[in-house]
Each structure stands twice: as structure tokens, then as C-alpha cells.
Amino acid sequence: MSSKLRNLIKAFGHALNGWKRGLKERNLKIHLVAAIFVLFASLLLKISTTEFIIILILIALVISAELFNTAIEDVCNTLTISLKLQYGETTIPRDVAAGAVLIIASIATLVGLIVFIPKLLTLL
């Protein structure tokens, strides 16, 4: 096996470790449950291909943002311990990362409402 292939396999292993770490977070679990619900609703309500692609992109953005947030939290925790900082000294990056997740999740929710409400109203 070439060293390039071995490095690629290692890189995928690191990415899977990141997923495992992320899955320990309550908020990521909530986002994944919501994503499964939205995907199921997408199929059930037969949204258009374009709408489905937009939904998939938004799901990826929300989950990615949550993973970035987790990474920032972990870096802040490590710095707090290794530099003997107070928790309050690392709140700005924590809050900014959480704010980014909030923005993306809010927009994803708004887009979901725009896509799904008309479909649900036709069922009534």
C-alpha cells in the first residue's frame, strides 16, 4: 500500500474520530434527529429536487457548524486547563461559535418553514 493511500485512510480515520467526538454532544444529537425528521418529511411531502438539494445543504451546514462549535469548545477547554485560565476568559470564542450555530439553524428553520408549510397546507 502506498504512503499516499495510507495517509488518506488515516485522514478518514481522523474524520470518523471527529464524528464520534461530536456525537457525544447533546446539541448535535438534536440536530441529527431534526435532520432525519426533515428528510423523512421531504420524502413524504414530495418536495422538488431543488428544494431537496437546498434542504441537504442546510442540514450539512447546521451539522458542520455544530462540529466546529464543539471543536472550539474543546480548544477553549484545553486552553483553560493548560494555561490555568478562568472559564470566563474563554467565553467570547465559545459564544461566537454558538452564535454561528444559532444563525445557521435559524435560517435552516426559516427555509424549512417556507418549503414545508405550503405543502402541509395542501393536505388540509
Backbone bond lengths (Angstrom), bond angles and torsions (degrees), N, CA, C in turn:
res aa  C-N    CA-C-N  psi(-1)  N-CA   C-N-CA  omega(-1)  CA-C   N-CA-C  phi
1 M - - - 1.457 - - 1.530 108.08 -
2 S 1.325 116.20 131.71 1.462 120.32 -178.95 1.528 111.17 -70.14
3 S 1.323 115.20 157.27 1.465 119.04 -179.80 1.531 111.16 -66.75
4 K 1.343 117.72 -30.71 1.469 120.43 178.16 1.522 110.55 -65.30
5 L 1.327 116.10 -43.27 1.464 119.74 178.78 1.526 110.09 -66.71
6 R 1.328 117.01 -41.15 1.460 121.42 178.91 1.533 109.93 -61.45
7 N 1.335 117.65 -41.63 1.468 121.78 178.31 1.519 111.25 -65.58
8 L 1.340 116.69 -38.58 1.468 120.88 177.99 1.527 110.45 -63.77
9 I 1.324 116.29 -43.52 1.467 120.55 178.74 1.526 110.32 -63.19
10 K 1.339 116.87 -41.28 1.466 120.48 176.84 1.525 110.99 -61.81
11 A 1.338 116.39 -40.90 1.465 120.37 179.98 1.525 110.46 -61.67
12 F 1.323 117.47 -42.01 1.461 120.00 176.93 1.527 110.64 -64.39
13 G 1.325 116.50 -37.08 1.465 120.20 177.13 1.523 111.39 -61.98
14 H 1.337 116.25 -41.93 1.463 119.85 177.76 1.531 110.76 -63.81
15 A 1.334 115.98 -40.45 1.470 119.74 178.63 1.528 110.57 -63.45
16 L 1.315 116.95 -41.02 1.473 120.02 177.33 1.524 111.30 -65.27
17 N 1.326 117.13 -36.80 1.471 120.01 175.10 1.524 110.57 -62.62
18 G 1.331 116.63 -37.78 1.460 120.55 176.50 1.516 111.59 -62.66
19 W 1.331 116.16 -41.41 1.469 120.51 176.35 1.522 110.81 -60.40
20 K 1.348 114.57 -46.45 1.475 118.63 -179.89 1.524 110.52 -59.51
21 R 1.331 116.42 -42.47 1.465 120.17 178.75 1.519 110.22 -63.31
22 G 1.326 116.51 -44.90 1.454 120.95 -179.69 1.519 112.78 -61.77
23 L 1.307 116.02 -36.03 1.468 120.05 -177.86 1.527 113.33 -68.94
24 K 1.308 117.09 -8.92 1.468 120.21 174.83 1.528 110.96 -78.57
25 E 1.321 116.54 -14.43 1.466 121.40 -176.75 1.524 111.11 -86.45
26 R 1.313 115.94 131.23 1.470 121.81 179.72 1.528 111.89 -57.82
27 N 1.338 116.73 -44.24 1.464 119.37 -175.58 1.524 112.23 -65.12
28 L 1.322 117.32 -36.59 1.466 119.04 177.62 1.526 109.77 -65.31
29 K 1.316 116.89 -39.54 1.468 119.95 177.20 1.529 110.65 -61.29
30 I 1.317 116.57 -40.97 1.468 120.60 178.19 1.529 110.20 -62.46
31 H 1.326 116.65 -45.22 1.469 120.49 179.61 1.530 111.22 -63.48
32 L 1.325 117.34 -38.45 1.466 119.87 179.18 1.527 111.66 -67.25
33 V 1.320 117.20 -40.22 1.473 120.24 176.69 1.529 109.53 -62.92
34 A 1.330 116.39 -43.68 1.467 120.20 177.82 1.523 110.57 -62.02
35 A 1.321 117.21 -40.47 1.467 121.01 -179.93 1.524 110.89 -63.07
36 I 1.313 117.13 -42.95 1.469 120.66 178.44 1.524 110.23 -63.00
37 F 1.331 116.61 -43.07 1.460 121.10 177.74 1.527 110.78 -60.39
38 V 1.330 117.10 -45.05 1.469 121.98 -178.80 1.526 110.47 -65.93
39 L 1.322 117.65 -41.10 1.468 120.12 178.21 1.522 111.04 -64.27
40 F 1.317 116.32 -41.45 1.466 120.36 177.05 1.536 110.29 -62.44
41 A 1.333 116.95 -45.43 1.466 121.01 178.23 1.522 110.95 -62.76
42 S 1.326 117.19 -37.04 1.468 121.07 178.97 1.522 110.92 -59.95
43 L 1.322 115.69 -43.72 1.468 119.85 179.66 1.520 111.06 -70.66
44 L 1.313 116.30 -42.97 1.459 121.61 -178.28 1.530 111.54 -63.30
45 L 1.337 116.25 -41.57 1.466 120.79 -177.09 1.520 113.22 -90.84
46 K 1.321 116.18 0.33 1.470 122.13 175.38 1.530 112.27 52.49
47 I 1.335 115.58 55.62 1.459 118.87 177.88 1.533 108.61 -69.48
48 S 1.313 116.47 162.74 1.460 121.02 -177.50 1.526 110.82 -69.15
49 T 1.313 115.69 163.61 1.465 120.93 177.83 1.526 110.69 -59.84
50 T 1.312 116.68 -42.63 1.468 120.48 179.40 1.526 110.64 -62.91
51 E 1.314 117.31 -45.57 1.469 121.01 177.82 1.525 110.41 -60.67
52 F 1.325 116.47 -40.86 1.463 120.76 -178.90 1.530 110.77 -65.01
53 I 1.325 117.06 -41.44 1.467 120.93 178.18 1.529 109.98 -62.64
54 I 1.319 116.64 -42.96 1.475 120.34 178.15 1.529 110.36 -61.63
55 I 1.325 116.41 -43.69 1.470 121.12 178.27 1.532 110.05 -60.59
56 L 1.335 117.54 -45.10 1.466 120.70 179.48 1.525 111.63 -61.36
57 I 1.330 116.78 -42.65 1.467 120.70 178.92 1.525 110.26 -62.82
58 L 1.319 117.13 -43.49 1.464 120.27 179.63 1.528 112.17 -65.57
59 I 1.320 117.01 -38.90 1.469 120.25 176.11 1.527 109.48 -60.87
60 A 1.333 116.30 -45.54 1.468 119.94 179.26 1.522 111.40 -62.03
61 L 1.326 116.86 -40.04 1.464 120.11 179.23 1.524 112.19 -65.32
62 V 1.317 116.70 -43.91 1.469 120.11 -179.15 1.530 110.36 -64.35
63 I 1.327 116.80 -46.70 1.465 120.05 -179.04 1.529 110.43 -65.69
64 S 1.333 117.11 -41.01 1.464 120.30 177.52 1.524 111.20 -62.98
65 A 1.311 116.63 -43.05 1.467 120.16 178.64 1.524 110.55 -61.00
66 E 1.309 116.62 -40.66 1.465 119.97 178.92 1.526 110.88 -65.65
67 L 1.325 117.06 -37.96 1.474 119.87 176.69 1.528 111.15 -66.73
68 F 1.340 117.22 -41.86 1.472 120.05 175.56 1.530 110.42 -60.77
69 N 1.324 115.94 -41.66 1.462 120.77 178.71 1.530 110.42 -60.29
70 T 1.309 116.59 -42.94 1.462 120.96 178.07 1.522 110.69 -62.51
71 A 1.331 116.69 -42.11 1.462 120.48 179.18 1.528 110.57 -62.08
72 I 1.319 116.40 -43.72 1.469 120.32 179.43 1.524 110.66 -64.63
73 E 1.319 116.62 -41.75 1.471 120.22 176.55 1.529 110.52 -59.28
74 D 1.328 116.51 -44.96 1.463 119.90 -179.21 1.531 111.58 -64.47
75 V 1.338 117.16 -40.83 1.468 120.24 177.18 1.533 109.68 -62.63
76 C 1.319 116.26 -44.68 1.475 119.86 178.68 1.528 111.29 -61.20
77 N 1.327 116.64 -41.76 1.466 120.12 178.39 1.527 110.97 -62.79
78 T 1.332 116.59 -42.76 1.466 120.81 179.14 1.523 110.82 -63.97
79 L 1.332 116.46 -44.01 1.470 119.94 178.53 1.523 111.65 -64.57
80 T 1.312 116.08 -39.95 1.458 120.44 179.26 1.529 110.41 -58.56
81 I 1.324 115.57 -43.75 1.472 120.41 -178.77 1.531 110.95 -73.16
82 S 1.344 116.12 -51.92 1.472 118.58 -172.84 1.525 113.35 -69.72
83 L 1.334 117.66 -32.42 1.463 120.75 179.57 1.524 112.51 -98.37
84 K 1.333 115.20 3.53 1.474 121.58 -179.76 1.530 111.49 54.33
85 L 1.351 114.07 46.65 1.460 120.17 178.13 1.523 109.54 -87.09
86 Q 1.302 115.24 161.21 1.462 120.73 170.09 1.526 107.87 -81.80
87 Y 1.308 116.07 150.24 1.478 120.05 179.87 1.527 110.40 -52.95
88 G 1.320 116.97 -41.93 1.461 121.83 -177.77 1.515 114.13 -60.42
89 E 1.314 116.88 -21.80 1.465 120.27 179.10 1.524 112.62 -74.93
90 T 1.307 117.35 -10.24 1.467 120.66 178.80 1.529 112.43 -118.71
91 T 1.318 117.12 16.23 1.471 118.27 -177.02 1.522 112.95 -73.79
92 I 1.320 118.97 -30.32 1.466 119.00 -177.42 1.526 111.55 -61.91
93 P 1.341 120.65 -53.21 1.468 117.86 178.49 1.529 113.10 -62.63
94 R 1.310 116.67 -34.36 1.473 119.79 177.59 1.537 110.28 -63.05
95 D 1.326 115.59 -47.20 1.464 120.37 -178.21 1.520 112.28 -67.10
96 V 1.327 116.81 -38.80 1.466 120.54 179.19 1.535 109.97 -64.09
97 A 1.328 116.69 -44.51 1.465 120.38 178.83 1.530 110.85 -62.79
98 A 1.321 116.36 -43.11 1.467 119.98 177.87 1.525 110.76 -64.54
99 G 1.330 116.51 -37.06 1.465 120.57 176.79 1.518 111.94 -62.97
100 A 1.328 117.01 -37.78 1.470 120.46 177.65 1.526 110.59 -63.81
101 V 1.318 116.81 -42.14 1.470 120.21 177.10 1.524 109.85 -62.31
102 L 1.322 116.52 -42.94 1.460 120.76 -179.68 1.534 111.12 -60.20
103 I 1.315 117.28 -43.56 1.471 120.64 -179.95 1.525 110.63 -63.19
104 I 1.320 116.82 -49.42 1.470 119.82 -177.82 1.526 110.76 -64.99
105 A 1.327 116.92 -43.34 1.466 119.77 179.62 1.524 111.45 -65.23
106 S 1.317 117.53 -36.43 1.469 121.07 178.48 1.526 111.02 -66.30
107 I 1.324 116.41 -44.75 1.473 119.68 178.34 1.527 109.96 -64.82
108 A 1.327 117.02 -41.19 1.468 120.05 178.01 1.525 110.57 -60.47
109 T 1.321 117.07 -41.07 1.463 121.42 177.94 1.523 110.53 -63.76
110 L 1.316 116.90 -45.25 1.467 121.25 179.47 1.527 110.85 -60.69
111 V 1.320 116.83 -46.23 1.472 120.43 178.54 1.531 109.66 -62.49
112 G 1.334 116.42 -41.79 1.462 119.70 177.67 1.520 112.08 -58.68
113 L 1.319 116.45 -42.30 1.469 120.07 177.72 1.527 111.15 -64.13
114 I 1.328 116.26 -41.42 1.473 120.41 179.38 1.528 110.78 -62.93
115 V 1.323 116.35 -38.36 1.469 120.43 -179.14 1.523 111.27 -76.46
116 F 1.329 117.32 -45.27 1.462 120.19 -169.01 1.527 115.50 -88.22
117 I 1.310 118.72 -31.77 1.469 119.05 -177.16 1.532 112.15 -59.34
118 P 1.333 120.04 -47.11 1.470 117.98 178.35 1.527 112.91 -61.28
119 K 1.322 116.80 -35.80 1.472 120.42 178.89 1.537 109.90 -66.68
120 L 1.333 115.88 -41.96 1.460 119.43 -179.46 1.542 111.03 -68.84
121 L 1.342 117.40 -35.65 1.455 120.44 179.65 1.529 111.75 -66.03
122 T 1.328 117.86 -29.91 1.463 119.54 178.24 1.524 111.25 -70.70
123 L 1.332 116.87 -20.46 1.460 120.28 178.25 1.521 112.78 -77.50
124 L 1.333 115.75 -19.69 1.480 119.45 -176.29 1.469 113.12 -83.64
